């Protein structure tokens, strides 16, 4: 995840595949949810495959922190957590130096 550039997004499934954990997108999300904040891991750049922040009361406000961090990077996010995934999706092969 450290390779995801500022102002770019990745999906949980995309990261799971990159680490060889095919089909483990949900488990990746659970692991990220347990990070202590603030974190040096750019967890906020990982969103679901529908192009949304996974908004939930169980996140205890980290969903709103994620929204604010993405907005600060220039990625528009609406109040429901929707964002333009296609426009900001990170393509690791195209950014081999990242």
KANORQUI-V926749 format. One record per residue. N is the residue number from 1. NEAR is the number of other ideal C-beta (glycine too) atoms within 12 Angstrom. D_LAST is the distance of its C-alpha to the last C-alpha in Angstrom with 1 decimal. Layout:
BEGIN
N;NEAR;D_LAST  N;NEAR;D_LAST
END
This chain:
BEGIN
1;29;10.4  2;18;8.8  3;23;5.3  4;30;7.1  5;24;6.7  6;20;10.1  7;24;12.5  8;32;11.2  9;39;13.0  10;36;13.2  11;34;16.6  12;35;18.2  13;25;19.0  14;30;15.5  15;35;14.3  16;26;17.7  17;18;17.3  18;24;13.9  19;19;15.8  20;10;18.8  21;18;20.9  22;14;22.1  23;12;24.3  24;19;23.5  25;27;21.9  26;19;24.8  27;18;24.6  28;33;21.0  29;30;22.3  30;18;25.1  31;21;23.1  32;32;20.9  33;26;24.2  34;17;25.4  35;22;22.8  36;11;24.7  37;21;23.8  38;12;22.4  39;21;19.4  40;11;16.3  41;22;14.8  42;28;13.4  43;35;16.1  44;38;17.1  45;36;14.2  46;40;15.8  47;42;18.8  48;29;21.4  49;23;21.6  50;18;24.1  51;26;21.8  52;26;23.5  53;37;23.2  54;32;25.5  55;25;28.3  56;18;30.8  57;10;33.4  58;13;32.4  59;24;29.1  60;14;31.3  61;15;29.6  62;28;25.9  63;30;25.6  64;21;26.7  65;23;24.4  66;37;21.5  67;28;23.0  68;18;23.3  69;29;19.8  70;35;18.5  71;20;21.2  72;16;20.1  73;22;16.6  74;17;18.6  75;32;18.6  76;20;22.3  77;31;23.9  78;16;27.6  79;14;30.1  80;14;29.9  81;28;26.1  82;20;25.4  83;36;22.3  84;19;21.2  85;29;18.7  86;15;18.7  87;14;17.8  88;25;14.9  89;26;13.7  90;31;10.0  91;19;10.0  92;22;7.6  93;11;9.4  94;11;9.1  95;16;5.4  96;10;5.5  97;8;3.8  98;19;0.0
END
